[in-house]
Amino acid sequence: MPHIPDWSRPSRWGLRIRSAIAAALTVGAVLLIAAGALLALLNRSLLREVDAAASTRADAIAGELTRTTVAELPTSLFDASGQVAVVQVLDVRGGLVRESNSNPQPLLDPATVEDGVSGVRAVSGYDDDLRVAARTVTAGPDRYTVLVAADSESAEHAVTRVAALVGFGGPLVVAAAALATYLLVGRSLRSVEEIRSRVAGIGAAGLAERVPVPVARDEIARLAETMNDMLARVEAGHVAQRRFVGDASHELRSPLAAITAALELARDRPQVLDAELIGDTLLPEAERMRYLIEDLLTLAAADENGLELRTGEVDLDDLAAEQATALRTRGGLTVRTEIHPVRVIGDRPKLARALRNIVDNAAAHARTEVSVTVVAAGERALVTVDDDGPGIPVADRERVFGRFVRLEADRARATGGSGLGLAIVAEIAGAHAGSVTIGESPRGGARFVLDLPLAGPGRVDQPIADAP
């Protein structure tokens, strides 16, 4: 099979060439249609002038015949001047009574002439195309036919000259349009090339760089702005990833160091490896590492493919009651509840984890009291957890749902959290088509509200009484 050069394949042509060819074809087609319409209108207009000249002369002769004889008609009416080429007056038998030249051949047979007929007729004895205007006149006992022929050659020559001019100028217009399109597209692509080269030169260490935005507010400028927005998101993601890795490493370092130190102590002094060392140091730190790794895996899975939910009907009131009971068991805080039966569709373990994280957060920062409320409001299930702690400033209420975010003062690392609990709550709520928000509690601390869609009509039975 013979090799086909790349230049012969339109798919291999650049955007500039394809745009120039498309512009040339479009302009050429428009010019062709416009030129055809122009020539047709011009030809019709010129022929109307020729017909008007013939008709005017024929009307003048017919008018004179009604007042005088043929022999007395003015000689000027038979002059072959201007566009009029031949003037003839025929009798009823077709004989020439008077004419403008010495050619005895009648233009038309009177028997075939209708009064006022005009048109291009091929007349024997005449070389040119003639447009004949005919009038029949009755003067006393005689009947005459007036024939006036106008030469259309001048009109044909004018149309031919215009067609030649269009034929000569049309390709120049097409070429100019193609060249202008080629240059304009090339100029536009220079901006795209600048954007491409700048993006190609941006590495992981230079994500703060941005592409140049053209002054013109066009599609190229919007492309540059979109590219800058994308680079800003990539930079933010890169910074968040680096911070996430650093925070995770820091969080894992502390329990790992404690476990390593305890094991080294047990290696050097086996007699100290007792239940107290295991229960007070090794197991708590190992448990802390386990929870942290589970949290990291949960957030990694949410980032990659979203949380995988195994949904079913879940009694949200039962989950809230379990968390309230567990908090009471720990002691040290007053736990108040107002729990109405509410059912949702969701993943029970993940919803339990979200509630546990919210309740644990409230317990970690409460002074004396935590309250848990579960109600149905319209088609939504609302779980409200209040504490009487220091609260969360308005400016930080969105930020605390970030990863490894912990506020200073009372909400510092001393509380023992990893800074991932509320981020997991936000992921779980979003996966269940819900949300979690923070407000100000009537008790002076923070109020967390978990909002989820109901499985059906809300159950509004009597609330479960507070446990002692």
N, C-alpha and C positions, 0 to 999 in steps of 0.2 A: 504494500500500500504506500503510495507516494507521501512524502512528508509535507504537511501543510504548514507554511510559515506562520508564526504567531501573529504577525501584523495583519494577516488576512482574516483573522477571527475577530468579529466585533466584540465578543466577550472579553478579549484581551486588550481592547482599546482602553485608554485612560478616560477619566470622567471629562476632561477638557475636550478631547477629540469627539467623544460621543455627544456632548452637549453642543459642540460646534456643528456637527453633522445634523443633529436634530433641529437646531435653529435654522440651518440652511434649507433643509427639506421643508420646514414649516413656512419660512418666508417665501421660498420658491413656489409652494403650492398656493399661498395667499396671493402672491404676485400674478401667478398664472390665471387664477380665477378673476382677480381684479382686472387684469389686462383684457381678458376675454369680454368681461362685462363692459369695460370702457370702450373697446373697439366696436362692440355691438351698438352701444348708445350713440357713439360718434357717427357711425355709418347711418343709423336711423335718422339722426338729426340732420346730417348733410343731405340725405335723400329727401327729407321733408322740405328743405330749402329748394332743391331742384324741382320737386313737384309743385311747390308754391309758385315758382317763377313760371312754369308752364301753365298752371291753372290761371294765374293772373293774366297772362297774355291771351289765353283762350277766352276768358270772360270779357276782356276788352274788345276782342274782335266780334264775339257774339253780340255784345251790346251795340256796337256800331252797325252790324247787319240789320238790326231791327229798325234803324233810322235811315239807312242809305243802302245803295247797291254795292255789289262786290267790287265793281270797277272803281267805285268812288272811295273805297276804304283807304285810309292814310297809309302811305308807304312805310312809315315808321313802324306800323304794326307787323310788318313782314321782315323787318331787319333781324338777321341772325346775330344778335348781340348778347353779351353776358352769357347766361347759361342756356338761353334759347338757341337751338341749332336749326330747326326746320319748322316752317309754318305753312300749312296747306288748308285750302278751302275746297271741298269736294261737293259736286252736285249729287242728286239722289241716285244717279246711276254709277257713281264712283269716279266720274271724270274730274280731272283737276280744273278748277275754275280759276284759281289764283294760288301762287306759291312763292316761297321766299328764295328758291334757287331753280336751276334749270333741270333738275332731275325730275323726269315725268312719272317716276314710280310713286304711287300713293303710299303713305305710311301704313294705313289700315284700310280694310274693306268697310265701307259705310254700313253694310248690312250686319256686320259683326260688332258695331260700336254701340254701346249704351251711353247715354248722355252722362258726362262727368267721369267716365272711366279713365284711369291712369295707371301706368305700370311699366315695367321693363319689357320691352318687346324686341325680338330679333327681327329687324326689318331688312328685307333684301335690298341690296344696293347701298347700304350704309354700314360703315365699319364699326361705329361706336354703339355702345349700349344707350338706347334712348328711352326716356320715360315720357310717355305720350299722354297728354290731356285732351279729351275730346268733348265737344259741345255740339248739339244739334240745334239749328235755328230755322224757324219758318218765317220767311219774308214774302208776304203776299202769296202768290200761287207756288212759289219755289221753296224747296227745302234744302238746306245746306248742312254739311258736316265740317266743323272747324277742328283741325288737328294741329296741336302744338307739341313739338318734341323738344325736351331739354336733355342736354348731354350730362350723363352722370360720371363721366371720366374724371372730372376734377375732384369729385367726392371720393372716388376710388383711390386716386393718387394721394389725397390727404390721409385716408385711412391707412394706406400702405406706408406712408412716411411715419405716421404715429406708431404703427406696428413695428417698423424697423427700429425706431427710437426705443420702444419698450424692449424689443429683443436685444438691443445693445446694452441698455441700462439695467435690465433685470438681473443678468448675471453679476453685474457690479454690485447691485444692492444685496444679492444673496451672499456674495463673497464678503462684503462689508459686515453683514449680520453675523456670518460665521466667525470672522476675525474678532469682532467685538465680543461675541459670546466666549470665544476661546480665551481672550485676554481677561474678561471679567471673571470667568470661572477660575482662571489661574490666580487672579488676585485674591479671590475668596479662599481658594485652597491654600494660599500662603499663610493665612491666619490659622487654618486647620493644621498645617504643617508645623507652625510655631507651637501650637498646643501639643501636638504629638511629640515633637522633639523635647519639649519641656517635661512632659509626663514620662518620656523614656529616660530622662536624666534624673528623675526623682527616685531615690533609693529609700531603704528602710530608715536610714539615718537622716533623711531630709524631707520627711513627710510634712514639715511646716511650710514648704514651698508651694506656690500656687501658679497657675498658668495665667498668661496675660489675657485680659478681657478687652476686646476691641471697643473703640469709642462708639461705633455705630450700634444702635440697639436692634440687632437683627438676630437671625437664627444662630450665626456664629458666636455672637455675644452670649446668647442663652446657653449654647453648648459649653462655652468657657465657664460660665457661672455654674452650670450643672457639674462640670468637671471639678471645679473648686469645692463645691458642696460635697462631692464624693470624696475628694482628698481629705476634706475636713472630717468626714465620717470615718475614713480609713485611719487617719491620725488619731482620732478619739478612740477608735477600737484598739489600735496598737498601744496607745498609752494605757487604756484600761486593761489590756492583756498583760502588759509588763507589770502594772500595779497589782493585778490579780496574782501573777506568778510570785511577785515579791512578797505580797501579803500571805499567800499560801505557804511559801517557804518559811516565813517568819513564824506563822502559827504552828507549823509542824515541828519547827526547830525546838520550841520550848518543851513540849511533852516528850519528844524524842531524846532531848538532852537529859530530862529527869529520869526517864527509863534507863538510859545508858549509864548515868551516874549510879543509880540504884543497883544495876546489874554488876557494874565494876566493883561497887562496895561489897556486894554479895560474893563476887569472885575472890576478892582479897581477904574478906572476913566472912567466911561462910556461916559463922555462928549468928550473924545479924540477919540472915535471910529467914525471917519469921513471918507469922501471919500479920503482924503489925506493919512491916515494910511492904508486904504484898498488898494488904488492904488499904493502907494509907497513901502509898506512892505508886506502885506499879499498876495496879488495876485502874485507879482513877485516871492516870495519865494515858494508859492504853485506851480506856473508854473515851477519853477526850479526843485522841487521835482517830478513833473509829468514827465518832460523830462528825469530826471535821472532814474526813475522807468521804463519808457518805454525802455530806453537804456538797463537797466539791464535785463528786460524781453526778449528783442531782443537777447542779447548775450546768455542768458540761453537757449532760444529755439534753437539757432544755435549750442550750445554745445550738446544739448540732441538729437535732430533729424535733425539738419540742418535747414536752413531758408526755410520756406514754401513760394513758389513763385506762384503767379497767373499771368501767362505769357500771353503776347499778343504783338502786334506791338506797339512800343513806339517811338515817334519822339524825339530823344535825343536832337536835336537842340531846340525844344520847351521848354524842361525842363531847358536847360542851359540858354536860354533867360529869362525864368521866374526868375531864381536865380540872373541873372545879373540885371534885373529890380528891384527886391526886394532890392538888395544891393545899387543900385542908390537911391532908395527911402529913405534909411536911411541917406544918405548924408555923407559928411566928406571924401570921397574917390573918386578918378577918376576911373571909370570902363570902360575898353576898351573891345570890343568884336570882334571876327571874327568867325561867326557861319555859317557853311554850313549845309544844310539839310541832316541829317543822321538818318536812322531808324534802330532800333535793336529789338530783341525779348527779352522781360523781364517783370519784375513786375514794373509798372509805379510808384507806391508810394515808393517802396524801392529804385529805381534808383533816384527818386527825392530827397529822404532823403540823399543818398550818395552824390549827387551833392551839396545839401545844406550844408552838413557837411564840404565838401572840401572848398566851397566858404566862409563859415563862418570862417573856420580856417585861410584862407588867409586874410580875412578882419580883423581878430583879431590881426594879426601880421604885416600887411602892414603899411607902413609909409604914403604913399600918393596915391598909385595906385594898382589896381588889374586888371588883364586881363583874359578873358575867351575865349578859342578857341575850336571849334568843327570841326573836319575834318574826312574824310574817307581815310584810307591808306590801299590800297589793300582790304583785306576782314575784316579789323578791323576798329572799330570806336574809335577815340581818342578824349578825352576831356582833355584839358590842362588848368590848372589854375596857373597863375604866380602872385607873389607879390614882392614888393620891400622892404620887411622887413629884419630882421637879417639873415634869412635863417636857414637851419638845417645842422649841421655838418654831414659829411659822416658817422661817427661812430654811429650816432643816427638815421639814416634814416630807418633802419629796426625796431629799438626799439620803435619808436613813434606809431607803429601800435599795440602795446600792450595795455592792459587795464589799465586804470588809470595812464598811462605814460604821464607825462608832463615835458618838459625840463625846466631848470632853466632860470634865467634872464627874457628876454622878454616873454618867453613862460611859465610863472608860473601860479599859481592859480589865480593871479590877473586878468587874462583875463576872468575869469568866467567860463571856460569850466570844464567839469568833467573828462576829460581824456579818454572818451569812444568813442568820435566821429569818430576818425580815425580807431579805432578797428572795429566799425560798418561798415565803408566804406570798409575795407578789407574783412569782412564777406560777404557783399552784392556783391562785385566784384567777389569773389571766387564762390559764388552761381550762378552767371551768366556766369561762364567759362571765367572770365576776371581777371584782376589784376590792382593794383594801385601801382605806384612807385613814388619815390621822387628824384628830381634832383636839379640842380642849375639853377635858372632863369636868363635870360639875364638882368633882371632888378636888379639883385643883391640879391634877396630873394630866396624863395623856389619855386620849380615848381612841382606841382602834376599832374600826367598823369594817367587818368582812361582809361584803354584799354578793350574794349568789342567787341565780334564778331558781324559783321553786319547781319542784317536780309536778305540782298540780295545785289545786286550790289549797290555800294555807289552812293548817289545822289550828283552830283557835280554842282548844280545850282549856281547862283550868291549868294554870301554871303549876309546875312542880315546886312544892314547898321547899324553903331553904333547909338544908341539912343542919343539924346542930353543930 
